[in-house]
Amino acid sequence: MERKKIHLEYLLNATSKNILWDAISTPTGLEGWFADKVLSDDKFVTFCWGKTEKREAEIVAIRTYSFIRFRWLDAPKEREYFELKMTNNELTNDYVLEITDFAAADEVDDVCDLWEYEVDTLRRTCGF
């Protein structure tokens, strides 16, 4: 099955790098919009949804106030990851959330819709 790399960008009306960084890089922040429960030991993260769904990821790269990259432990390909990256638009001083993910070719639209929903939740919970 062919896999596709997905790159999405969302302009956020966020001017606080601390609030956005906490939302994308800490268990408490991720629980506000991405998963129901997040457990982390600084190297491995467990994401839980509902009562039964659980996925584990490894933090493979991180740069404070820039990006965090996770690799699902059950990913079909070793080199696949999902990344949450924040960049600042110097003109407006707003932040852009860039998301990189991978999906099967026939699931790209569904994955994009899921990220759209998740980012809408992020906007509501953080006031972006």
C-alpha positions as CSV (number, residue, x, y, z in Angstrom):
1,M,0.0,0.0,0.0
2,E,1.4,3.3,-1.1
3,R,1.9,5.9,1.7
4,K,1.8,9.7,1.3
5,K,3.4,12.4,3.3
6,I,1.0,15.1,4.4
7,H,1.9,18.7,5.2
8,L,-0.7,21.0,6.7
9,E,-0.4,24.6,7.9
10,Y,-2.8,26.4,10.2
11,L,-2.6,30.1,11.0
12,L,-3.4,30.6,14.7
13,N,-4.3,33.9,16.3
14,A,-1.7,33.1,18.9
15,T,0.9,35.6,20.1
16,S,2.2,33.6,23.1
17,K,4.8,31.1,22.2
18,N,4.6,29.6,25.7
19,I,0.9,28.7,25.4
20,L,1.3,27.2,21.9
21,W,4.5,25.3,22.9
22,D,2.8,23.8,26.0
23,A,-0.2,22.8,23.9
24,I,1.9,20.8,21.4
25,S,4.6,19.4,23.6
26,T,3.3,18.6,27.1
27,P,1.0,15.8,28.2
28,T,-1.4,18.4,29.8
29,G,-1.4,20.5,26.6
30,L,-2.0,17.5,24.3
31,E,-4.8,16.3,26.5
32,G,-6.6,19.6,25.8
33,W,-7.0,18.9,22.1
34,F,-5.3,15.8,20.8
35,A,-6.0,12.9,23.1
36,D,-8.1,12.2,26.1
37,K,-5.1,11.1,28.2
38,V,-1.4,11.5,27.6
39,L,1.3,9.8,29.6
40,S,5.0,10.6,29.0
41,D,8.4,9.6,30.4
42,D,10.3,12.2,28.3
43,K,11.2,9.6,25.6
44,F,8.0,7.6,25.1
45,V,4.4,8.9,25.1
46,T,1.2,7.0,25.4
47,F,-1.9,8.6,23.8
48,C,-5.3,7.3,25.0
49,W,-8.7,8.0,23.4
50,G,-11.9,6.8,25.0
51,K,-11.7,3.7,27.2
52,T,-9.9,1.3,24.9
53,E,-7.9,3.1,22.2
54,K,-4.2,3.5,23.0
55,R,-1.1,4.2,20.8
56,E,2.4,4.6,21.9
57,A,5.0,6.9,20.3
58,E,8.6,7.7,20.7
59,I,9.8,11.3,20.7
60,V,12.5,11.2,18.1
61,A,13.3,14.9,17.9
62,I,12.5,18.1,19.8
63,R,13.6,21.7,19.7
64,T,12.1,23.9,22.3
65,Y,9.7,26.5,20.9
66,S,10.2,25.0,17.4
67,F,9.0,21.5,16.9
68,I,8.3,18.0,18.4
69,R,8.5,14.9,16.3
70,F,6.9,11.6,17.3
71,R,7.2,8.1,15.7
72,W,4.4,5.7,16.3
73,L,5.8,2.5,17.6
74,D,3.3,0.6,15.4
75,A,4.0,2.6,12.3
76,P,4.1,0.6,9.1
77,K,7.4,2.2,8.1
78,E,10.3,3.0,10.4
79,R,10.9,6.4,8.8
80,E,7.3,7.7,9.2
81,Y,6.5,10.2,11.9
82,F,4.2,13.0,12.8
83,E,5.5,16.4,13.7
84,L,4.0,19.5,15.3
85,K,6.0,22.6,14.4
86,M,5.4,26.2,15.3
87,T,6.7,29.1,13.3
88,N,6.2,32.8,13.9
89,N,4.8,35.1,11.2
90,E,6.9,38.2,12.0
91,L,4.6,40.5,10.0
92,T,1.5,39.7,12.1
93,N,3.3,38.1,15.1
94,D,0.8,35.2,14.9
95,Y,2.0,31.6,15.0
96,V,1.5,29.0,12.3
97,L,1.1,25.4,13.3
98,E,2.7,23.1,10.7
99,I,1.7,19.4,10.9
100,T,3.5,16.7,9.0
101,D,2.0,13.2,9.0
102,F,1.8,10.1,6.8
103,A,-1.2,8.1,5.6
104,A,-2.2,5.4,3.2
105,A,-3.0,6.9,-0.2
106,D,-6.7,6.1,0.2
107,E,-6.8,7.6,3.7
108,V,-5.2,11.1,3.0
109,D,-8.6,12.9,3.0
110,D,-9.7,11.3,6.3
111,V,-6.4,12.1,8.0
112,C,-6.6,15.8,6.8
113,D,-10.2,16.0,8.1
114,L,-9.0,14.5,11.4
115,W,-6.3,17.1,11.8
116,E,-8.7,19.9,10.8
117,Y,-11.0,18.7,13.7
118,E,-8.1,18.5,16.1
119,V,-6.8,22.0,15.3
120,D,-10.3,23.4,15.7
121,T,-10.4,21.9,19.1
122,L,-6.9,23.4,19.8
123,R,-8.2,26.8,18.8
124,R,-11.2,26.6,21.1
125,T,-9.4,25.3,24.1
126,C,-6.5,27.7,23.9
127,G,-8.4,30.7,22.6
128,F,-6.6,31.0,19.3
